[in-house]
Each structure stands twice: as structure tokens, then as C-alpha cells.
């Protein structure tokens, strides 16, 4: 059966695979400036480690609460493009206010609004990209790799900019890149509508409580929670160890270069190994990565740890997105990707970042990364349990 939710060709806009690739490119260009440098800007404003942790936490916390509603709304409406455009435009307007922020309460209000408004778009793009890939279009990893390429280019370019003009330059760059993301959303073609799910809302909830689904989601939560110290304090940690902004950008770039290679290789790897075995191997390598970060800040050790990003993020993410696509029925796939995104990048990142923010002023970087290593091992145990718990049928409509 052909997929009824593929974007149709519209001569006034870009072909669907190209448009999706452009949306990934602009979305992750934003993150290339945001993740390595925005916390340095917050530190420059005089915020404490706890305050930076709280502000960083707002991004995944909104990601835990908002995307699932966006996914269910898209499934109910049978439309995604309008929601993606609205999400991108409102996120731009919200973050633009950051240029005038000087106090912690104002920063918290702006970041919370930005995070909540931006959260629904990417899961809808993920669901559509998987559908196009499985209907004979380009592999998901090839489209998603443009986002990783944009991340590395932006991270490398922002380092010298911050070195010359200060951390505030990163904020203005993020606003510009968000504007490009809105343009990319407007270039998405229209889509064929699907019939809305017709049964009771409780059917999806019962499906999520089935052991194979619940264990998979819990493993995803912990796999991303293990990244908490990395996303919040890695750049600050490197700066304290004497690394320049350019060197920090280079190390982030190493991670994403390896991520791109993994994204391009994932169709072949998944074809040979399957989704859950790849996820299991990824979290084991994640444990190794965070242990390296715990015991050394030497350049060679940092390069090795960043190279493992290919496994800890890229391989796990593609395997998990593919597993989610396979678990959920055709009319629930937007909801499925939104729920996975809420669990992994919402709840998981929120837990990891909150714990890191609490512990940063009270313990050492060794303890933070050693805890991340242990968390990844627990995630591995949950992946094994999920693989042994059978396979559920798709959720009832």
C-alpha cells in the first residue's frame, strides 16, 4: 500500500526530499551555534552553574511536554506543513527577544517560550522523512546528514566569531539562522491528507505501556540523560581546561563529522544488525565515551571521545527513529515520533541536564561524567530487556 502522507509535488515549492534536507540543514545550523556557545553567553551574563543548568533544562523540558500534543494534533488533522511553519515562525519571534535579556527571570521566560514553540516541528519532519525513505525515496540518514553537516560548519564558523566579537555574537547568529529555518519551512510542499484516527484516545496509552514499547522508551530516556553533562557543561569544562573557542568548536566539529559518516552508513548497518542490537552497542560505547571524559581532558582523549559521537548519538538515533516508525501504525506515526522525541530528547535530556546543573556546583567533572557512564550502562540493560520482551502489534486506532 502506498503511503498516503507523502508530500505531493508542488511546482511552486521544492521536491519533498530536498525540502526536508533543507529544513534539517537550517534546524541543526541553529544547534551548531546554540549548543557549543549559548551557555558561554549565559556564563558571561554572570549566571551561576545552577542557573545555567535550569535555563538549559528548559529546552528539553518543553521537548518533553509539547511534541506529543503536536504529533497527535497532526495525526488528527491529517496535516503537518502548517504546524511546522507556525512552530518555526513563533520560535523565531520568541528567541529574538533574547538580544535584550540581562536578568535570569527574563532569560528563563524567553527560553521557555522559544523551547515550547520550537518543539513540535522536528518530530513531524522526522515522521515524514521516514515515510519518504520507506516509500522509495532517499534514505533517512542521507536527508538527516545535511543537518549534521550544517551543525559542524556552524560550530566551526561560530568559534572564530565568538573569539573576535564575544559570546553575544552567537545570539545574533542564532536569530539569523532561525529566520532561515522559517524560510525552509515555507518551501516545504503540501501533503496528501490522511484519515484521522477514529478510536478512543486510551488505545495509544495502553500501547505505550506494553513491555517492548515501555522498555524501549525508558532506554531512550536514559541514553539521552547520559548526555546531560556533555550538553550543559562540556564547553565550559574545556574552557576551564585552557581550550580556546576555536578549539572548542573544532572538538564539537569532530563529533559531528563522525556523526555524518554514521548517518550515511546506517542503512547498511541496520540492514545487517537490526534496530535494537544497534541501540545496545551504541549505549555500551556511550559508557566508554563518558568514562574517557571523566578521566582526561588531553586533546587526544577528547578527540577519541568525540569520535564516539558516531555511536552514542547518530547510530542510536537512527536506530531508535526506525524502531519507532516500525512500532507505530501508519496513522499514528507522527504521534509515535513525537512520543519518542518527548521521551528521549525531552524527558531524557531534562533529567540529565537537571542533575548536571544540581551537581556541577557541588561535585567534580569526574563525578558528572562517571555518573553518565553508569547511566549509559543501565540504558544498555533496558535495551536487552526490550529485545527479549517480544514485539507488540501496532496501536489500535
Secondary structure, 3 states (H helix, E strand, C coil): CCCCCCECCCCCCCCHHHHHHHHHHHHHHHHHHHHHHHHHHHHHCCCCHHHHHHHHHHHHHHHHHCHHHHHHHHHHHCCCHHHHHHHHHHHHHHHHHHHHCCCHHHHHHHHHHHHHHHHHHHHHHHHHHHHHHHCCCCCHHHHHHHHHHHHHHHHHHHHHHHHHHCCHHHHHHHHHHHHHHHHHHHCCCCECCCCCCCCCCHHHHHHHCCHHHHHHHHHHHHHHHCCHHHHHHHHHHHHHCCCCHHHHHHHHHHHHHHHHHHHHHHHHHHHHHCHHHHHHHHHHHHHHHHHHHHHCCCHHHHHHHHHCHHHHHHHHHHHHHHHHHHHCCHHHHHHHHHHHHHHHHHHHHHHHHHHHHHHHCCCCHHHHHHHHHHHHHHHHHHHHHHHCCCCCCCCCC
